[in-house]
Amino acid sequence: MSRPWTADLGDGTYRNPVLNSDWSDPDVVRVGDDHYLTASSFGRVPGLPLLHSRDLVNWTLIGHALQRLEPAADFAVPRHDCGVWAPSLRHHAGRFWIFWGDPDHGIQQINAEDIRGPWSTPHLVKAGKGLIDACPLWDDETGEAYLVHAWAKSRSGIKNRLTGHRMSPDGRELLDEGTVIVDADTIPGWFTLEGPKLYRHDGYFWIFAPAGGVETGWQGAFRSKEFTGPYEERVVLAQGRTDVNGPHQGGWVRTAAGEDWFLHFQSRGAYGRVVHLQPMRWDAEGWPVIGDGGEPVPVHTKPAAPEQPVEAPAVGDDFPGGRYGRQWQWTATPRPGWTVEHAGDGLRLSCVRTAYAHDLRALPNVLVQRLPAEEFTVEADLVLHSDEPGANAGLAVLGDAFSWIGLEAGADGTPRLVHRHAEGTAEHERDAAHPRAAPGGRARLRIEVTAGARCRFSADTGDGFRPSGQVFAAAPWRWVGALLGLFATAPAGTGPAGTAEFSAFRTGG
């Protein structure tokens, strides 16, 4: 099957979004001719995805910087809106650095000499509730280091403020109690100021920060000769006459050719926060102008950069050697035994016994990845190796509401095809279609997704694909888009409950 989305139009231009998936709160850095991007990963594991591009248009996923979330007990179960919020990626003193805010624990930092690792263990730079969106700055002009962060009102009771600190050059401790350097309550019309990115340019401290809310906000820029202010502000990117709602929160990068670009997200409901690339220039007064006069561009000439093949982060997976690709994450910290090692191809999942077998939202052992485009088709081949009544496995669209199609062992252990769903307010799933026979415990599963994240399920149990149930409208979680998922589970009990084998996962546009 084909790649669902590519941004490179093949004629020297690109279309937005350059990353048409939920790479929320992106930040970017250049080292030499290479650009690297990270994004929020919330409660999924591994966290802090790492993407690479030479031209800012064609991106590949090269790994993750965070292999587990701490404290471990907090992330033993799914916590979809917690964990890693709005990281900042920087390169300083020959090392890569990532700072992020965990809204329940504080500001964390990791670093590595090589982008592919090994990365250091997380270090808590500032403990506290509601500390989010942290960004460091090492000032090459003075040798000083700084940190700025925002606040989550849900944990701290504070919002619309940016706090600044002086920081030790090793990035491990803050050297003062912190000062509110921007109070957006004093700026008429500004609200929900967050997501700051801190830079030094043209003699000024610059803070690029979004305001106005995820769905309808804008991108602001602040500048001051002194780190502690006072700062003057300007709106530098807004929806304007375009259909790109709430264009904001991202990072500025200067290419090796000296061009300035800005990567930011657009919130698109069940699809999550997709990433756009905007040209950027500086006006006569020294302020950044992003996009086309401050409005997002749909199509534009590519950055001047070394040639790069047309690429996008991988979606499909043949599970070579029984291993899943980098595009997959677990919905909580994984435990030994969830996957079964074997010598051939195909992914084998254990039917994990759990009291939450009828609510995928509560299962930690769901292997997930982002929706790869606005419209696409995904297929997966499944064999259920279990005669444990109630053991099941399938292909899911997972969010605040969910729907899945797959195989389940009936009361007599005979496998059957089932299709189930649950609304956002429902505690348990229910049948979306009547169960039907699945000879040999085999099925080919398919989901066709059309505009509006409308999902049509079907399956082939040996007599061709047949539609199943009604169209399902995918739903996001809080801050997180809907996800594609693979799982295997069984009712609570003791002893092994069998396995499920996914021999291929294919996608197309």
Secondary structure, 3 states (H helix, E strand, C coil): CCCCCCCECCCCEEECCCECCCCCCCEEEEECCEEEEECCCECCECEEEEEEECCCCCCEEEEEEECCCCCHHHHCCCCCCCCEEEEEEEEECCEEEEEEEECCCEEEEEEECCCCCCCCCCEEEEECCCEEEEEEEECCCCCCEEEEEEECHHHHCCCCEEEEEEECCCCCCECCCCEEEEEHHHCCCCCCCCCCEEEEECCEEEEEEEECCCCCCEEEEEEECCCCCCCEEEEEECCCCCCCCCCEEEEEEECCCCCEEEEEEEECHHHCEEEEEEEEEECCCCCEEECECCECCCEEECCCCCCCCCCCCCCCECCHHHCCCCCCEECCCCCCCCECCCCCCCEEEECEEECCCCCHHHCCCEEEEECCCCCEEEEEEEEEECCCCCCEEEEEEECCCEEEEEEEECCCCCEEEEEEEECCCCCCCEECCCCEECHHHEEEEEEEEECCCEEEEEEECCCCEEEEEEEEECCCECCECCEEEEEEEEECCCCCCCEEEEEEEEEEC
